[in-house]
Amino acid sequence: MTNHDSRKLTPQALLEQISPEFSTLTADLNEVMNASKDNPMIIAALLFKLAQERKQTNDLLAKMEQKYDELSFTLKSNASSISTNPTQPENMHSISLLPEQDQKILSFIESKTKANAEDVRAHVGYKNPNAASQRLNALVKTGYLGKIQSGKKVVFVRTNQ
């Protein structure tokens, strides 16, 4: 084990050993400090300049945070308008966000102009008769389909979207 106490490092040498980048960034500052040991006005001017730069940085960060909040709010409000009101014309592209099964159901009903749950079940290949009804009712809730009661049967039609 070597004895590190045998060689004493100056504070400047220690800083250079720990962080060479910090040492190069503050080299000019060290020169000013050495030249102004007898003049506290230079140190006061440097501290004032440092305070000004800190204030500018804080102002810049505050502006960036405000812009981020505005963008975040805009994105959230646009996302909620798409999910809460899919019948708006500007949301016509939202059909592509539907699962593939729902897209198959919509194109099937569009090709036949109307269909009941049994027709959809047979077309899509569901084994459980309730599966087609659940999918169709979900599409009615989101506004993609309309529901018409025809006696005991329920017929689903495509809405004007």
Buried (B, 14 or more C-beta within 10 A) or exposed (E): EEEEEEEEEEEEEEBBEEEEEEBEEBEEEEEEEEEBEEEEEBEEEBEEEEEEEEEEEEEEEEEEEEEEEEEEEEEEEEEEEBEEEBEEEEBEEBBEEBEEBBBBBBEBBEEBEBBBBEBBBEBBEBEEEEBBBEBBBBBBEBBBBBEEEEEEEBBBBBBEB
